[in-house]
Amino acid sequence: MHRRTIVQLSRHHGIDWASKARLRDTLTHPPPRLFHSSPNSLDSSDPFSTKDADTNDNTSASSKPTPNFGGRWGSKAAQPATLSSSELAIRNALMGQTVRAHRIPRQERNPERSQGRQRFDNAQTPNSFPDPFGEHDRTEHQQPFIDKGERKRRHPPNRFSWVCPNCDFYCSGKHSACPQCGTDNPHAKPTPQQRIQDWNCPKCHYFCFGKHLSCPKCMTKRPPPEKVERAQRAPEEMRYRDWTCPRCFYPVFGKYKSCPKCGARRAAIEMSSPEPTYAEGSIGNKINIRKLASSEDVGLNEEGPRARALQKHIAKQQSDVERQEQKLNGTKVRTDPWSWDPSSLDQIKIDDGEIVDRGKTPRRRDGRRMQQSEDRGGETFDEEEYRRRREERKRLKQERKAQETEVEPALSPLYLPEFISVSNFADVVGMRPAQFVERLEEMGFEDVSYNHILDAETSGLIAAEFGFEPFFDTGAEDDLRAAPEPEDKSIWPSRPPVVTIMGHVDHGKTTILDWLRKSSVVASEHGGITQHIGAFSVSMPSGKTITFLDTPGHAAFLDMRRRGADVTDIVVLVVAADDSVKPQTIEAIKHATSAGVPIIVAISKIDKPGINPEKVKQDLAVHNIHVEDYGGDVQAIGVSGKTGEGMLELEEAIITLSEVLDHRADRNGAVEGWIVEGTTKSYGRAATMLVRRGTLRQGDVIVAGTTWARVRTLRNEAGVVIPEATPGMPVEVDGWREQPEAGMEFLQAEDEQHAKEVIEYRQERADVQKLGDDTTAINEARRELTEKRQKDASEAGDESGVGKTSSGPKAVHFVLKADVGGSAEAVLNSVTAVGNNEVYANVLRSEVGPISEFDIEHAAAAGGQVINFNMPIDPSMRRLAEAKGVTIMDHNIIYRLVDEVKDTLSEQLPPRVTQRVTGEAEIGQIFEISLKKRNKTSIAGCKVRNGVINRTKKVRVLRGQETIYDGSITSLRNVKKDVTEMRKDTECGIAFENWTDFAVGDQIQCYEEIFEKRSL
C-alpha cells in the first residue's frame, strides 16, 4: 500500500528529483513481465550487455541479453506494463549512466552521424500530441539494434535497397532519401524531376488541368514542365514548429502566426538555454523541466522522438494543472508530496475524475470555456472591443460571400465560322430556331428569318449574350507568310538598290534609262510611251549594280506606278524643265510619300532653250518636295537624256543615298519577292519578278496569290538563261500553272503539295470574303423576295413579270485579251471607267494571251465585242469572228483603244430630241360639220399668225401657259378643199385627232422633232 500511494502521487505531482537523473522515454507495447534468476540484472539498463562485454564490444552488441533477475525492475527491452510515465522516467534516469557509457564512445567515433540523428529528431513535429504511454519509434521497435559492421555484412532485401550512410538505416529502393534522418541516396542518379501538374495558360491566363496538352480556351500549346530542384532546408533555429496557444491551449500549426481560435499572437522563437524553467504544480511544488535542445546533462537530443514525447506529456500535465488551479479559484494547498494523508488520495481521485470528464468534452468547447473564463477573470477585458471585433469578422465574412457570388463563371468556348445562318446558329447553341429568333428580336434584331446570314462580328456578340466565348477558326496557320524582318541586318550581305523612275507622260523617263544602260527602248515603245513596268539591272560606270523599274506615266497605268512605289527603295522623280509639274507628277509624289520612299528629283530636258528650272523647284515646294537649294533635303539634279548632261551626278546621288540606307538581304532563307509583270510567251506563261530575299533556283516551288509554279528556267532582262537569282535582281520565270497577277507577293513553298494546300486555303478565303461582301445584298434580296411572296400569295396564277422592260443602264459586253498582266489591268480599269448612268462597259473576262476560239464564242453569246491589246491575231480567229458577227478591237496604244470603246458605247445611247416650232395659229371660231353615218364633229376656224402650219407635223394647243393638247392634225382645209399646209395670214379649218375640247382664243403651235446623236 505504501508503494502504490507513491506511484499515484508521482503521477500528478510531476518530477523533481534531487538526483537530476537523465530522463528517457518508454516503449509503446511493453512485453510481459519476465522473471529471471540472476540478481545482477538489477542494473540492466543496457539491453545489449553480455558476460563478455569488456572483451569484445561488437560481439556483445550483436548478442541478445541474458537477464539474471526478473521482476518489476527488468531490462529496458522488457519494461513492466504497470508503471506510469513518471515511474518509467525515474527508472530510465537511474539507468542513464550505464547507457551513456556505451553510447558516448560511438558518438565520438562518428560525431557526424550523431549530429545527423539529432537533426532528424529535431525535424520531427514537436508540438503534436502523441500518447507517451503508446507512441515510440516504430522503426527502432521493428528493427533491433545491429552494429554497423553487421549491417554491412547483411545483404539488402533486393538489389534496389540501400543502407543510409549516416544512421545505418535500411531504406527501400523507392526512397530517394533516408526516411529517418533525411540523407540523400548516394546511389541514385541526379536526374531532374519533371512535374506534370495543373498549369496556367501563358497567353490568356486560363487555369488548365495537368492532363491538357493545350489550353481549352485559346488552344495555346502547353509550355514544357519546369525542372524542380530539391529545396534546401532552412536552419533548425529559423524554422517554426507547431505550437500551443498560451491563452486557449489550442494546438496551432507552425505556419500560423496567431491562434485561429482566439487570435492570440505567437511568442517569438527564443534560443534555448541550459537554465531550467519552472511550473507550479497543483499542490504547490515546482516542476523542474530542463530545456532539451541545449542541456548536456539531460542528453535527450540523442533519443529523438521519445524524448519529445516525454516533454509533450509533461507540458500536457502542466496545462492540466493550470486548468485545475483556475477551477479551484487559485487556492494553493502546499502539502508534502510524500505525505501519508488520506486526503491526498481523495484529491487524486477527484483530479482523476475531472480529467476523465474533461477528456470526453470536445476540445473546441473546452477551449471556448477557458477563453470565456480567462476573459471574465481578466482585468483588461473590454466588451465593446470584443463586440466590435465580432462584428468586423461578420462583415468580412459577408463581403467574401458577396465577392464569391459576384465572380462570373468562366465562359464556355464556342468555335464558329466567319459566316453562319440563324438556323445553324440555333443548332450550335442548342435552341429551337423559333425560340432563337424570338431571343434575337428581344436583342433588337429586326426582320430575322431562319436563313438570315450572320457575319463574324454579329455572331460573336450573340454568342456572348448566350454565355459563350466565341472563337473563329480562320485557319491562318495554313497560309504561307513572309518571314519577319530582324532588328539587326548587319549580318546579311548587301544587295543592289531598287530604283523606280516615275513622272508625267513624255517627260523623258525612258530616255534617261536608255542613256544609263546604253540602249534604245523608246524606239520600240508604241506611241513613244511606256506601257509596261520594265525591270532592268544596270551596271554603273562606278562598278555598282542598280536595279531600275521604269513605270508608265500615262493616267491609265495608275496601279502600275503604285506597285512600283511599293517595291522600290529609291524614287527618281523626273520633271521636264519646259513642262514643270503635271497631274501624273503630283500622283507620283503621293505614291512615294505614302510608301515612305526617299525621292531624288531629276529635272529633264535641260538642253532645250528657254527653260526655267527654278520654276520647277518652286512648283515642287508647293507639293512638299523641298530641294536642297531651298533649304530642303531632296536632291535636284538637271539631266538630259540625249546629251548625257548631269547623268554622272545623278548616278553619284543614287549610289550615295543607297549607301546611306544600307540595303541588305538574306541569301540563304526562303525566297520572297514581287511579281512585276505577267505575260504569255511561246514557251508558256511567264512572269517578271523581283527577288527580295533568298536565292531563287531552278526547281524551286513558289506561290503567288492563287497560283503556283515550279521554276523551269530563269532569264535576265536580255533573255539569257541564268542559274540563280539573288536579292535585288529582276528575273523572268516560266512554269506557272496559271497567269500570276502583277503586284502580287510570291513566296517559296516546301513542295508542290504544300503549295496546293496554300492555294486551296487562299481560294476558300477569297470565297468567304466575297460572301461577306455579298451578305448584305443576300439578306436584302431574301427579305424583298419574302415580302413579294406574301403580297402576291393570292395572285399565284397572275403574271409574274413577263414582258416587263428592264430598267437601269444598258450594258455593253467586252472580252479583254492583253500581252501582260499589268497592261490587262490598266486596260480593264480604263474600259470600265467609260460610261454614264445610261450605258456602261461590262468586261466579261480579262486574261493574258492571244485571242482563242472560246473568247469569240463567249462574246458572240453575250452580244459583245473582243478587245485585243498589243497581241497578234491569228487569221483563223478573224474569220471566225466575222462568221459569228463579233467585232475585234485591235490596238497597241491605250488611249486610242479607250476612244473606240467610247464610240461603241455612244452608239447605244438614245439620241437627244429637240423641238423646233414651224408655225403658229389662233382659233377664232368653232364650226360643227356632219360626217358620214350622221356623226357630227367640231372644227376650229383658225388664222395663221406666223410660219407654216403643216398637216404632217405635230401640233400642241396652248391655253395661256398650259399645254392642253399635244398630238396630230387629222384634217386641214381651206374653204372646202383639203390642203397640206397653210402659210402666214391665211385662214383654215383644223380638225384634231380624237379631241374637240378647244375654245376660241387658244393658240396652236406646229413643231417638228430633231434627233441628235449623243457621245460620251
Secondary structure, 3 states (H helix, E strand, C coil): CHHHHHHHHHHHHCCCCCCCCCCCCCCCCCCCCCCCCCHHHHHCCCCCCCCCCCCCHHHHHHCCCCCCCCCCCCCCCCCCCCCCHHHHHHHHHHCHHHHHHHHHHHHHHCHHHHHHHHHHHHHCCCCCCCCCCCCCCHHHHHCCCCCHHHHHHCCCCCCCCEECCCCCCEECCCCCECCCCCCECCCCCCCCEECCCCEECCCCCCEECCCCCECCCCCCECCCCCEECCCCCCCHHHCCCCEECCCCCCEECCCCCECCCCCCECCCCCCCCCCCEEEECCCCCEEEECCCCCCCCCCHHHCCHHHHHHHHHHHHHHHHHHHHHHHCCCCCCCCCCCCCCHHHHHHHHHHHHHHHHHHHCCHHHHHHHHHHHHHHHCCCCCHHHHHHHHHHHHHHHHHHHHHHHHCCCCCEEEEECCCEEHHHHHHHHCCCHHHHHHHHHHHCCCCCCCCCEECHHHHHHHHHHCCEEEEECCCHHHCCCCCCCCCCCCCCCECCCEEEEEECCCCCHHHHHHHHHCCCCHHHCHHHCCCCCEEEEEECCCCCEEEEEECCCCHHHHHHHHHHHHCCCEEEEEEECCCCCCHHHHHHHHHHHHHCCCEEEEEECCCCCCCCHHHHHHHHHHCCCCEHHHCCCEEEEECCCCCCCCHHHHHHHHHHHHHHHCCECCCCCCCEEEEEEEEEECCEEEEEEEEEECCEECCCEEEECCEEEECCCEECCCCCECCEECCCCEEEEECECCCCCCCCEEEEECCHHHHHHHHHHHHHHHHHHHHHHHHHHHHHHHHHHHHHHHHCHHHCCCCCCCCCCCCCCEEEEEEEEECEHHHHHHHHHHHHCCECCCEEEEEEEEEECCCCHHHHHHHHHHCCEEEEECCCCCHHHHHHHHHHCCCEEEECCHHHHHHHHHHHHHHCCCCEEEEEEEEEEEEEEEEEEECHHHCEEEEEEEEEEEECEECCCEEEEEECCEEEEEEEEEEEEECCEECCEECCCCEEEEEECCECCCCCCCEEEEEEEEEECCCC
